[in-house]
Amino acid sequence: MNETKVSESKPKRVVGRNVAIALGIGCIILVAGIGGVMAYYTMQINNKDSTIKSLQTNHTHTDEEYNAMQSNFQDAENNYTNYVSDHHYTDEQYTQAIANKPAKLIAVDLKSDDNRPSLGTPYLHVYGYLCNVGSVAATNVKIHVVGYQSGGVVAINTDIVLDSIAGETWIKVDDSPTYSGSALTSWAIMPTWS
């Protein structure tokens, strides 16, 4: 007996025409996009190369121009060096200048009030601070106080004696010179020292 073989065949899948066309169009778009990007970057590189060449061409100097610029720079540097050597202090000179800064007193928040207590002697309250902004001590420090009553009558003419103030320090002032008679109409307070 003859046996016949029956072969079973699997059905073949065929890609549809529409799918093939869509894939072809996608590939064309992809290749065109890559080509466009490459063209853009090539154009940018060429523009940069052109700019660099232009800068190199327009900004070159001859040896004579370069030497003249170098000479001008050297002259300016020499002038600066000469100026500095003639117009500066050594560290020792600077320290000495600071160390010998003369005494100078500045009144800081120095106030005064005319006080007339009902049971007691009237007085001018002087209070605040004196600062020595110099580096040398201020000696024989006083605050000269003059108080006037109506008609220009001098009711107070005295000194508040404070002794001395070391350089770059301060002292507190709080004193009350007394007077008699009517109230003060004006007064003057003046620090003095030697």
C-alpha positions in Angstrom: 0.0 0.0 0.0 0.9 3.3 -0.8 0.6 5.8 1.8 0.3 9.3 0.8 1.5 11.9 3.1 -0.6 14.7 3.6 1.5 17.7 4.6 0.0 20.3 6.6 1.2 23.7 5.7 1.0 26.7 7.8 -0.6 29.7 6.2 1.9 32.4 5.3 1.4 35.8 6.6 1.6 38.6 4.2 2.2 42.2 5.3 -0.5 44.3 3.9 0.2 46.9 1.3 -0.9 49.8 3.5 1.5 48.8 6.3 4.4 48.6 3.9 3.6 52.1 2.5 3.3 53.5 6.1 6.7 52.0 7.0 8.3 53.4 3.8 7.0 56.9 4.5 8.2 56.7 8.1 11.7 55.7 6.9 11.7 58.6 4.4 10.7 61.1 7.1 13.3 59.7 9.5 16.1 60.0 6.8 14.9 63.5 5.9 14.9 64.6 9.5 18.4 63.3 10.1 19.6 65.0 6.9 18.0 68.3 8.1 19.7 68.1 11.5 23.0 67.4 9.9 22.6 70.3 7.4 21.7 72.7 10.3 24.8 71.7 12.3 27.0 71.8 9.3 25.7 75.4 8.6 26.4 76.4 12.2 30.0 75.0 12.1 30.6 76.8 8.8 29.3 80.1 10.3 31.6 79.8 13.3 34.6 79.0 11.1 33.8 82.1 9.0 33.5 84.2 12.2 36.8 82.9 13.5 38.6 83.6 10.2 37.1 87.1 10.1 38.3 87.8 13.7 41.7 86.5 12.9 41.9 88.6 9.7 40.6 91.8 11.3 42.5 91.6 14.6 46.0 90.8 13.6 48.9 93.2 14.3 52.2 93.6 12.6 55.3 93.0 14.6 55.9 96.8 14.6 52.4 97.4 16.1 52.9 94.7 18.7 56.3 96.1 19.7 54.8 99.6 20.0 52.0 98.4 22.2 54.5 96.4 24.3 56.7 99.6 24.6 53.6 101.7 25.7 52.7 99.1 28.3 56.2 99.0 29.6 56.3 102.8 29.8 53.0 102.9 31.7 54.3 100.2 34.1 57.5 102.1 34.7 55.5 105.3 35.4 53.3 103.5 37.9 56.3 101.9 39.7 58.0 105.3 39.9 54.8 106.9 41.3 54.4 104.2 43.9 58.0 104.5 45.0 57.6 108.2 45.6 54.1 108.2 47.1 53.8 105.5 49.7 54.7 104.8 53.3 56.7 101.9 54.5 55.0 99.8 57.2 57.1 101.5 59.8 56.2 104.9 58.6 52.5 104.0 58.6 52.7 102.6 62.1 54.5 105.7 63.3 51.9 108.0 61.6 49.1 106.2 63.4 51.0 106.0 66.7 51.5 109.8 66.7 48.0 110.8 65.7 47.3 113.8 68.0 44.5 113.7 70.6 41.1 114.8 69.4 38.0 114.8 71.6 34.6 114.2 70.1 31.4 114.6 72.2 29.1 111.7 71.7 25.5 112.0 72.8 26.7 114.9 75.2 23.5 116.4 76.5 22.5 119.1 79.1 19.3 119.9 80.9 18.5 122.9 83.1 17.0 121.6 86.4 15.2 123.7 88.9 14.1 121.5 91.8 11.4 123.0 94.1 13.5 122.4 97.2 17.1 122.8 96.2 19.7 124.7 94.2 19.2 124.9 90.4 21.8 123.1 88.3 22.7 122.3 84.7 22.9 118.5 84.3 25.7 117.7 81.7 26.0 114.0 80.7 27.1 111.8 77.8 30.5 110.7 76.5 33.8 112.1 75.3 35.8 110.0 72.9 39.5 110.5 72.1 39.8 109.5 68.4 43.6 110.3 68.4 46.2 107.7 69.4 48.0 110.1 71.8 46.4 110.7 75.3 44.4 113.9 75.8 45.6 115.6 79.0 44.1 118.3 81.2 40.6 117.4 79.8 37.8 119.8 80.8 34.4 120.7 79.7 34.0 124.4 79.9 30.3 125.3 80.8 28.8 128.8 80.5 25.2 129.4 81.3 23.2 132.6 80.6 20.1 134.0 82.2 17.8 136.6 80.6 19.5 139.9 79.8 22.8 138.1 79.1 23.6 137.6 82.7 26.3 134.8 83.2 25.0 132.4 85.8 27.5 129.6 85.2 31.1 129.9 84.1 33.0 126.8 85.2 35.0 123.8 84.1 34.1 120.2 84.6 37.5 118.6 85.2 38.0 115.2 83.7 41.8 114.7 84.0 43.0 112.7 80.9 41.7 110.3 78.3 44.0 107.7 76.8 44.3 107.5 73.0 41.4 105.7 71.2 39.3 105.4 74.4 36.3 107.2 75.9 34.9 108.3 79.2 31.5 108.9 80.6 30.6 112.5 81.7 28.0 113.1 84.4 28.2 116.4 86.3 25.8 119.1 87.5 27.2 122.7 87.9 24.9 124.7 90.2 23.8 128.3 89.9 21.5 130.8 91.6 18.8 133.1 90.3 16.3 132.8 87.4 16.2 129.9 84.9 18.8 129.7 82.2 17.9 131.0 78.8 20.9 129.5 77.0 24.2 127.7 77.7 27.4 126.5 75.9 29.4 123.4 76.5 32.9 123.1 75.1 35.4 120.3 75.6 39.0 121.4 76.0 42.3 119.5 76.3 46.0 119.7 75.8 
